């Protein structure tokens, strides 16, 4: 190899390593929310592409010198917006290796090391979550694509049950499907349905209770009022309240009516790894597919979702590809997801689980819940704040006396910079939501956040 190429790699990686450590070292003191707008960052990096190139080390230096105002302190302990975990150290280091190895991980024959790491990561996950040990696990980009992948498999399977070969005939003229969801499902379910050719009028929403859990009696009534190929979507962790559907009651009802049951467990699926929280997921393993997002609760880098299907044959029927130049084994990664070429995104998941161990994963889940409880308890000591949900898992939702005051507080929290929380609407009221998703959050982070909110409210 040309020595200059090798030198370019070393200098570029050294520069990136130094910059990464500097950024991570700044997390405790930097504002959590970005301090620049998209327009400002476009100005910082924009302009015509220069005619002359630049040394890799200088490229990294240019990125670093301009990037800081637009970076979010997501890897720190006080980012509570959306449902986004920080990156676990072992997962971060493994992710660097994934980029350096540059393995195209669609084929088991082509890249056996990374495919083996992903397959073992999948087996470990099935084991700790109590899911069928022979289920297929497809590593996709995130929760959205995990839901899409599982639901595409479900669509293929329920149509096949009534004699319709989707691969041969397509959707045109196919039997009418019933797509049944909870009233408080996540938007990624509707979006996945749209990708699959199911519009809003083809979605049936089932009533939910005060915490957002699907009502079993309502599901039974909906399913009894019709027939045909049916998919029912349940939820492990409502995105605002953290509530879990009653799987032990709902799944038998759905199966009695011949439905495929899918569980959207983007962040909630991992409750099954905790002995104390496992009751939230009772009966969940009886579903037909499950989706989760490892960058949330497992704290691996983007992008790493998992699409899990009980019977791998259903996955293969939906996704196995063609191509005379491709080489197949009995089960390749491209057999269970829509992708062919992709990075080895499951390797950081293996690294995180190996670093934590079974006990460490359980302790991580317990700590996220304990942090949520501590945050709720701290917030209730502030005059005017009311907690809106039962803090059964990792979500805390709260409000002030009026919607206007709640929205002002939401804006003020982001400007003040100690922590990041995002706004929501719940049962017609404005709210703030706080998601405990990061391994890095400490009790000090919670105390600092509560103190900052107390000061903002007092103003």
Beta strands, then each sheet from edge to edge (+ up, - down):
strand 1: 136-140
strand 2: 178-182
strand 3: 203-206
strand 4: 230-235
strand 5: 260-264
strand 6: 289-293
strand 7: 305-309
strand 8: 386-387
strand 9: 395-399
strand 10: 422-426
strand 11: 429-435
sheet 1: 1+ 7- 6+ 5+ 4+ 2+ 3+
sheet 2: 8+ 9- 11+ 10-
end
